[in-house]
Amino acid sequence: MACRLSLIFAFLCLTLVACHAALSPQEVYWNSVFPQTPMPKTLSALVQPAAKNFIRYKKVDDGQTQDIDVAADNQLLVWRGHVAIDDDAAADNQLLVWRGHVAIDDDDAAADNQLLVWRGHVAIHDDAAADNQLLVWRAHVANDDVDARNLLRKDPSRVLVFLEKDVHPGKTMKYSLIRSLPKSATFLPRNTAESIPFSSSKLLEILIQFSVQPKSVEANAMTEAILKCEVPAMRGEAKYCATSLESMIDFVTSRLGRNIRAISTEVEEGATHVQNYTIYHGVKKLTDKKVITCHRLRYPYVVFYCHELENTSIYMVPLKGADGTNAKAITTCHEDTSEWDPKSFVLQLLKVKPGTDPVCHFLSESDVVWVSNHGTYKPA
């Protein structure tokens, strides 16, 4: 009997080991922190399968584009004069530095800080990193304003923000709950993500590693993501850019503890991207105002911009689309706008002044809100 029990125990151990081995590093870490909580679909869809622990780079050769899977061991695919080579270039600082549209092979350029840094669409060449004379793009809000103006120029009927008093059944707004983001992008394991630079002072090195041409649409998106992360937090705000799922978990648990859950906007499959949505009965308000919102950025791999704001209300708003699809939109309302720029496009659009009416917006299905498990919803 004892022998039989030993065999059963051994079988169970082997089964557990096999199951554990089949999990990705992110899933293992998630389970260690939230053992009784399944990973929400918004995050689990971004986790690489355990057997595919690689970084995907783009290679462009003779006008042809192809994806290359590079093992996540710091063997970065470096672009040198239109020739893709796989070596530990980052460690050797043998970087091809892009200067004014001319590719030159400048050894140890990173160490000398002689980098042509792309800052706010303006190329400058100086020892900026060493002198801390960083042209920080504090106008990331202004850039958001430009994006908002462009969207409304294309479609003046589209709603981007609204007032809290508009969150009631029967209200119809033309909105988009779906963002066009790279479908192939996934979370990188923490050790891989931390081995890749994520700083404006290393911008050219980053573009080179991902074979992205300066001034391209992709380069601009990467620049905006990095600079958004480097803008200092506002008063009453705690912010962090998570380059891995593990680092996101560490940040939110350090602020909210472990008794938390992640929620996201739910959109019925096949829904029209931009359409009229009508608020239905059943609007609920979260009683807990201590929350962290994480917005996904446009980047070759998954990066989330997370921030904890004081005086923020969260609503769960049921919506019915003009195409007949249903949605449950997580809605953020900023109760305190006293620190906002009175000339900001958002306030001008709503015709309100800082510190007056709460400003709200729906979150897209790619955003994540972390809330306490103690928080409950009550009818709004």
N, C-alpha and C positions, 0 to 999 in steps of 0.2 A: 504493500500500500504506500509506504513511504517513498519507494522508488518511483511508483506511478505519479505521486504528487510532484516529485522532483522533475520528472519529465514534462509534466503539464506546466510547471513553473518556468522551466527552461524554454518551452515553446512560446509562452506568453512574453518572456523577455525578448526572445528573438523577434517576435511579431512587433513589439513596441519599438525595438531598434530599427527594424525595417521601415515602419511607419514614420519614425522620426527622420530617418535618412531620406525619405521621399519628400519631406517638407523643404521649402526654400529657407534661407537664413532669416528672411523677414517674417515668415510664418512661425518659425521657431521662437523668434523674439516676441512676436505678438502673443503667442500662447503662454510665454513665461510671465508676461505682464498682465494679460487679460485671459486667464485660463478658462473662464466660464463664458466668454463672450466671443461669438463668431465674428470674423472680420467682415465689415460691411462691403457690399459689392463695389462701391465707389473706389475703395482701396484695394480689395482683392483682385480686381480686374487689372491693376497696375503692377502686380507682383510677378516677377519672372518665374517660370517653372524651375524647379530645383536643378534640372539637368541642363538648363540654358543660362548659366551664370556668366554672361558675356556683356560687353558693351557693343553697341551697333554704331559703326561709323559709316560715313558716306564717301565713296571713292568716285571721283570724276576723272575719266581718262578718255581723251579724244572725243569729248562730247557725250560719252556714254556714262550713265549713272548706274551704279550697282551698290548694294548693301554688302558690307563685310562684317562678319562676326569676329571680334577680337577677344581673346580670353581676358578675363578681368584680373590681370596680374601685373598691371602697370606697363604692359607691352603696348604702348599707345601707337596708333597709326599716325605717323607724322607725314605731312605733305611737304615735299621738297621739290621744287621745280617741276611740278606735274608728275612726279614719281612717288608713288606711295610705298613707303618702306616701314617694316615692323621692327622697331627696336626700342630700347629703353632710353629714348631720347630725353625724356623729362629728367631722368637722373643725371644725364651727362650735360644737360643744358645745350645740346647741339640743336638749337631750334632755328628753323627757317623763319626769319623775321620779315614781315611784310611792311615795306616802307614806301608810301606814295605810289602804289600800284607796281612797284618793282620788287621782285622776289630776290633776295640776296641771302647767302648762307653766312650768317653772322654767329660765330661760336660764342658761347657764354653770354649771349645778349641779355638774358634774364638777370644774370648776376651783375651786369653793368648798368641795368635799368635803362639801356638805350633802346627803349621800345617805342614804336609809334603807336600811341594809345588812342583808341577811338572813343572819344568822350562827347556825348551829346551831338553826334553827327559831325563833329569837328575833329580832324586829325591834328594832334599836337605832338611835337617831338622834343621832349625834355626829360630831365632827371626827376620827373614828378614824383615817382614812388619814393625815392630817397629823401626828397625835400618835403614830403607830405603835402605838396601843392596839388592836391587832387581836385580836378574839376568835377565835384560831386553833383550829380544830376538831382538837385533838390526839387527841381520842377517836374518830378514824376507825376505830380497831380496835374500840372499844366499839360503834360503829354496825354494824360487821361482825358483832359478837357478837349484836346485836339481830336482824339479818337471819338469822343462823344459828339463833337461838332460834325465830324465827317459822317457818322452814322445818321445823324438827324438831317444832314444835307441830302443824303441819299433817300431817306424816308422820314419826312417831318412828322408823320403820325406815330412814329415809334416812341415808346415810353422807356426811359432809362432809369429814372428815379421818381419817387412819388412821396406824398406826405402820409404820416401815420393815420390821419383821419380818413384816408382813402381806402384803408384796409377794412372793407366791409362787404357783405354779400351784395351782388348786383353790379359792382364796379367792374367795368371792362377796360382793359389796357392791352395795347399791342406790345408784345414782349418776346424775348428769346430766352429760353431756359437751357438751350444747348449751345455749347461753344465748340468751334472747330479747332481741335487740338490734334497733334500728331498721334495717330492710333498705335504706332509701333513703339512709342516711348513707354518705358517702364521704370519702376524704382530700381536703383542700383543697390546692392548690398552696402552697408555702411562703410566697410573697409575699402571698397572700390571707390565709392563716392568721395571719401576723404582723401584719396590719392590723386584726385583730379582738381586742379585749381578752380576756385570760384570767387574771383575778385577782379575788380576793374583794373587793378595794377597788373594783372596777368591776362588781360583780355585777348591780346594777340596770340599768346601761347594757347589759350583755349580755342580760338578760332582755327588755329593751325591743327591742333589735335583732332578737331572734328571736321577738318577739310572744308571749312566754311570761308567763302570769299568775303573780305571786308566790303562794306557798303551794300551787301546783299540783303534781301528781306530777312533771311534767317539770321544774319549777323546782327541786324538792327533789333530783332526780337530778343536775341540772347543778351545784347547790350542793355536793353531796357529791363530785362529780368534781373541782371546783376546789379544795376544801379538802383533799381527799386529796393533791392535788399539792403543796400548800403545807406539809404536815407535814414537819418536818425529817427527814433520813435518820437511820436508826439507826446505831449504831457498826458499822463494817465494811460498810456499805451505800452504794452509789452509786445515786442515783435521778434520774429525769428524766421529765417528761411531754412527749411528742412530739405536737404539734398538726399535724404534717404528716409524710409519709413521708420527705421529705428530712431533716428534723430528727432523725427516728429513726435514719436511716442515719448521720448525723454523730455521734450519741451513741454508738452501738454500735461504730462503727469507731474512735472516739477511745479506747474502753476495750479493745477486743479486736483492733484492726487490721482489715485488709481481707480477710484469708484466713479468712472465716467463712461460715456458711450459716444460714438460718432454717428451723426445723422446727416443726411443729404437730401437735396431735392430729388423727387422721383418723377420721372417723365415716362409716359406710356410709349412703348417702342413704336416707331413709325411716325411720331408726331412731327408736324411741320416746324421748322426751326424758328421762324418768326411768324407769329399769328396773334389774333385777338384772343385773350384769355379773360374769362369772366369768373369772378370770385363767387364761390358757392357757399352755402351755409356750412357751419362746422369750423369756422376760424378759431384757432386756439392759440393762447399766449403762454409761453414758458415762464413759470414762476421764478426760475433761477436766472439772474442777470449776469452771473459770472460764467462767461463762455469764451471759447477761443474759436475764431473762424480761420480756416486755411483755404487760400485760393491757389489753384494750380497756375503756374507760369508757363509761358511758351519757351521750351528749352529742349535740347536733344534727348535728355532723360528727365524723369519726373522730378520736379522741384515745386514745393509748396511754400507760399508766403503766408505765414501764420501770425495773427495778431490778436491780442486780448485787449479789448476796449472796455472802459468803464461806461456805465449808463447806456447800455445797449439792450434793446428788447428783441426777443426772437419769437416769431409767429410761425405756426404751421398753417398754410393757407391752401385749401382745396380749390383747384382751378378746372375749368372746362374750356378746352380749346375750340376754336371755330371749326376745326376739322373733326371734332367729335372725340378727340383723345382727352384723357384725364391726366392731371398732374397734382402732386402735393409739393408746394413750393415752400422751402425754408426762406423766411423773410427776415431781414435784419433792419431794425430801425435805430438810428443813431439819435439818442435822446438829447445829447449835449453836443451842439455844433458851435459852441462859443469860440473854439480855437480855429475854426475854419476861416479861410480867406473870404472876405465879403465879396471879392471880385471873381470868385470861383464860378465856373460855368454852371455847376450844379445848383448853387443858390440862386444865381441869376435866372436859370431855367424855371425854377419853382417860385421865383419872385418872393423869396423870404430872406431874412437877415440872420446872421450867425446868432446862435443862442436862443432862437425862437421855436419854430415848429420842428418836430422830429422829422428827419429825412430817412426814407426807407428804400430798399431795393430787394428784388428777388435774387436769390443765389442760384447759380447754374447747377446742373447736375454733377459737374466736375468739382464743385466746392465741397468742403467738409466742415461741419460745425461740431465741436466737442462740448458736451454738456454733462452736468453731474447726473448720476443715476437718482439722486434725491429730488431733482427737479421734476415737477409735474406740469401738465398742461391744464389750463382752465379756459372755459369759453370766453372769447374776447368780446 
